Amino acid sequence: MMRSDFSAIAKWIDPNSQVLDVGCGDGSLLEYLQKTKNAHVYGVELADDKVLACAHKNLNVIQQNLEGGLALFEDNSFDTVILSQTLQTIHQTARILSEIARVGKECVVSFPNFGHWSHRAAVISGRMPVSKSLPYQWYDTPNVRVLTIADFEALAPAVGLELLDRVVLHEGEIIQFLPNLRGSLAIYRARRAK
């Protein structure tokens, strides 16, 4: 099943462009962009099983830990660099955001919004939230960060990102009214600030 953010991300990808997906998982987004946008796609992923899944899809993937940065790539090597639902799993958040802005002419960042009302209600009731966008229990989550839309919008300029566009979703629906409270997934298009 295709994730709801794929079509939102694809709207910001030009046909035939060079795309790098950092933390690409099994390559589903790369495969989607290759088919729908004829994009020239590349990925970076650490997990052996996910790199193997990408190889089975004939995708170009480098196996590398993101925490080390993207030193393999020169400035503006790609039209777009994507960090899709990976930001919350990274320890060096500011560094990786700066790196994707350096490597791509534009970047797309998406993450689960911890500020969604259901997550707030879970914390108020004394439990860590579990939902479609945060599907893990507190003791087995790959997430090392929890962030909200407001948090990301405060961090972006501090790490040299200029935010160009935003889409906030909840279960595939676009949320415009009170997005930090009602949206469970945030997707941003950005570039390095000039």
Number of C-alpha atoms within 10 A of each C-alpha: 4 9 11 14 22 15 16 18 20 16 11 15 23 15 15 15 17 18 25 27 23 27 26 26 25 23 28 18 23 26 19 17 25 19 10 14 16 16 20 18 24 22 25 21 22 17 16 12 12 18 24 17 16 24 14 11 14 11 21 16 25 16 15 18 15 19 12 10 16 20 9 8 14 11 14 15 15 22 18 27 31 26 22 24 21 20 24 18 16 18 14 13 17 15 16 21 21 19 20 31 25 23 23 25 17 25 29 26 22 22 26 27 30 23 22 22 15 17 21 16 14 13 12 11 10 9 13 16 21 14 12 11 18 20 11 15 13 13 7 8 11 13 16 10 12 15 14 20 25 12 14 16 14 11 15 19 13 12 18 18 23 18 18 12 11 17 19 27 22 20 14 15 11 16 19 13 10 10 21 21 18 19 28 28 30 25 23 25 21 24 23 22 12 6
